Amino acid sequence: NIKELQASGGPDTYFPPAVQWISTKPIIFPLKNMILWGLGLPLGILVIGGIVDSIFHRKNFSHFLILFWILLLFGYQGVQFSKPMRYFYPIYPFLAILSAYFSQKFIFKKIKNKFLLFTSYFLVLLWPLSFITIYSRPHSRVAASKWIYENIPAGSTISCEHWDDCLPLGIDGQSHNIYQIETLTLFDPDTPEKWQKINQQLEKIDCLIMSSNRLWGSIPKLPERYPTTAKFYRDLFAGNLDFQEVAEITSYPTVPILDIQIPDDGADESFTVYDHPKVLIFSKQKKGLFL
């Protein structure tokens, strides 16, 4: 069992959840995701300042312990094959302590103008307030399910990507059983047999449904391993196949009041796919489903 687990967590794996990590860089990948998404850019900059200040100006043993714990966990986890953002949560409270100390020392004490002080606080709060807006609206998969029931006729054949969640969900007394569902095993190694089967399925399918970026966000990054599948996604998004995009349902973080969306498609997969994935729906145009 241990050998099997080790084999599923390395660069030679075809284990679906692990494919996303194959092309990621140690340390750089988790650092970028923490600063841009986990903390948000304003707080991320303060955290970097707090760590640098602590390294060169340690005040006491408590500072040393906090810094040691942050560097230990980040360094250990940052060089692992699997680098999801949630694995770094144990250091977030301590990053907050260092950034608060740094902010008080170098920023808030030196700003006398109240407007500038308010702006500084607002910038730090901007990301968490924007992220909270995700939970003020229906889950994107729920919204996508409603769209499917309203726009795709019963009896149509729709797709589901293997290892992702199939849509539509059962809502408002409606069930996915009114559709024929074809599951596409796109994570499988590219072989003639794989694509012979998928091509047969594509002939039957009326609508392609991608309930997150689990597959199209990771497979195209490995064209040497998935040459045919990567080309399939490139051609699909370029509009070179029979299928054309008819719906894109998102739930991005949104800046309050200003109503400015912050697309986070480039974030670590686990940051988006559970609570606000982008859902893409493509229709086979020659079927005329949406006329």
N, C-alpha and C positions, 0 to 999 in steps of 0.2 A: 504493500500500500504506500509506503514511504517513497519507494522508487518510482511508483506511478505518479505520485504527487510532484516529485522533483522533475519528472519528465514533462509534466504539463506546465511547468513554470520556467521555461527557458527559450532561447531564440529559435530552437528547432521545432517548437511545438506547433501543432495544429489545433490545440484545445481552444475553442472559440473565445472564451473570455480573456485569454492570454495573448491573442493575436495583436491587440491594440498596443502592447508594450514592446513589440519586437523592434520597432524603429526609433524608440525613445532614447534619449541620452541621460545617463546617470547624473544626478544632482541638478543639471540644467532644467530638465523637464519638470520635476516637482517644485523647484524654486520659481520658475516662471508661472506655474499654475497657482501657487500660493500667493504670490505678489499680485497677479492680475485678477484672480477670481476668488480664492479662499479668503484673502484679507481685503481685496480691493486695492487699486493702485494708490490712493492717498495714504491709507494705513500701511500698505506694503512698503512705501518709501520711508515712513516713520520707523517701521520695524527694522529696516536695514540700517537706518541711522542709529537706532537704539543698540543694535548688535555691535556695530563698529565702535560706538562710544564705550560699550561695556568691555570690549576686547582691549582697548587702549587706555581706558580710565576706570578700571574696576575700583569701586569704592569700599567694598567689604566682602566678607566671605559669602554673604547671601547672594550678592551679584555673581560671584564665581559659581555658586551652585546652580543658579538659574541658567547662566551661560553654558555651563558644562552639560546640563540636561538637554538644552536646545540643540547644541552641536552634536551631542552623542546620538540622540534619536534621529535627527535629520540626516546626519552623516551615514548612520547604519541603514536607515530605510531608503535614503536617496540613491544608494548604489545597488539596491535590490532590483531584480527583474520586474517585479510588480510594484508600481509606484502610484496607486490611487491616492487622491488628495486626502481622503478620510483617514488614511494611516498616519497622518501627521497631526491629527487633532490634539493629541496629548501635549503638544508644545504650544498650542495657541494661547492658553492663559498666560504663559510665561513670556511669550512674545508681546502680549498686551502690556505686561508689567514693564518690560524694557522700553517699549515705545512710549508709554505714559511718562516714564522718568525722563526720557530724552526730550519729549515734547515740552514738558514742564520746564526743563532746564534751558533749552535752546530756542523755544518758540513762544509759548504762551506767556512766559515771564517778560519777554522782550517786546511783545506787541502791546502798545498802549492804546491804539485806536480801537474802539469797541466794534466798529464795523469789520475791520480786518480780523479781529478776534472771533467774531461770529462766523465770518467766512471760513476761518480755519477749522472751527468745530463742524461747520456744515459739510466741508469737504471730506472730513473723516467719517461723518455719518451718511454721506451720500450713497456709498455702495450698500451698506446693510439695509437702508431704507428702500433702495431700489430693488434689492433682492427680495424683500418681504412682499413686494407687490405680486410676486408669483403666486402667493397663497391667497390673494384677494380675488382670484378668478378661477373658473373651472380648470381642472387638469387638462392639458392639451390632448391627451388620449381620449378623455371624455368628450371634449369638444369635437374631436375628429370622428368619434363614433356617431355622434348626432349628425354630423355632416354626411357620413356614409349612408345612414338610414334614410336621410332626406333626399339624397342625390343618386344613389346607386340602386337600380331596380332589384327587387327580390328575384332570386334565381340566377343572378349574375355570378360569374366565377372571379374570385378575388385571390390575391396572393398573401402569403405570410412568410417572412424570412425566418428560417430556422435559427433558434437561439435568441430570438427577439419575441416580444409579446404580440400576439395576433390581435387584430382589430376586425370588426368592431367589438367593443365590450357590450355586455348585456345591461342595457339601461332603459328606463321608462317602459318596462315590460316587453322590450324588444330583444331578440336573440340573434346571434351570428348564424344560427342554423338556417336562416332564410337564404344564405349564400353558399355556394360551392367554394371550398377553400383549398388552394394548392400551396403546399409548403415547399419553398425553394431552399435547398441545402447549399447555399452559396459559400459557407465556410469550409466545405469539403475541399480536399486538394483538387486542383484543376486536372481533370483527366477527360479523354474523349467520352467516356461513359457518363460522367457527370453532366457534361454539356449536351449530350444527346437527350438525356432525361429532361434537363431544364428547358431546352428548346421545345420539346414536346409539350411541356407545361405552359410555356409562353404562348403557344398556339391557342390554348384553351382559355387563357386568362383575359378577362375584360378590364380589370383594374389592378395595377401594382400598388401595394400599400406598404410603406416603410414607416414603422411606428417609432423609430428613433434613428440615430446615426451609428448604431452599433456596428453595422456591416459597412455601409458606404463611407463611414468615417475612418475605418481602419484598413479594409482590404485594398483600396487603391494606393495606399502608401507602400504596398509590397508588390509592385508589378513583376518583380523577378520570381515571386512565389505564386502569385495569382495573375498570370498574364491575361487570361481570357476573362476572368471575373472583373479585373480592374478595367479592362477595355469595355466590358458590358456597362459598368457604372459611368464611365466617361461618355460613352455614346448615349446613354440614357439621359444624362444631365445636359448633353449638348443638343438633344432633340433629334438625334440621328436614328432612333428606333421608331417602331410603330406607336410607342407610348409617348404621350405628351402630358406634362404636369398640369393638373387641373385644380389642385388645392395644396396649400402650405399652411399648416396650423402650428403656431408657436405660442409660447408664453414666456417671453424674454423678461429679464429684470427691466424695470421701467423707472426712470427718474420721476419722483413724485412732483406733481403740479406741472412740471414742464412736459410730462408725457413723452419723454425721449427713451426709446427702447435701446437696450445694450445687448446686441447679439453676442451670445457666448458659445457659439458652435465650436469654436476652437479650444474650448476648455477640456480638461480631463473628462473622458466619457462618463465616469461615474458621477460627475458634478451635475449632469443634465438629464441622463436617460431615465432616472427614477421619478423625478417630480416635475420636470418641464421639458420633455423631449420635443424636438421638431418632428412633426409628422408630415410626410410627403405622400401624395396620392397622384398616380399617373393613370390616364385612361387610354385604352386602345382606340384611337380616333376612328378607325374604319368601322367600328361597331356602332358609332353614333349614339352612345349612351346618353350624352348630355345635350343633345339637340332639342 
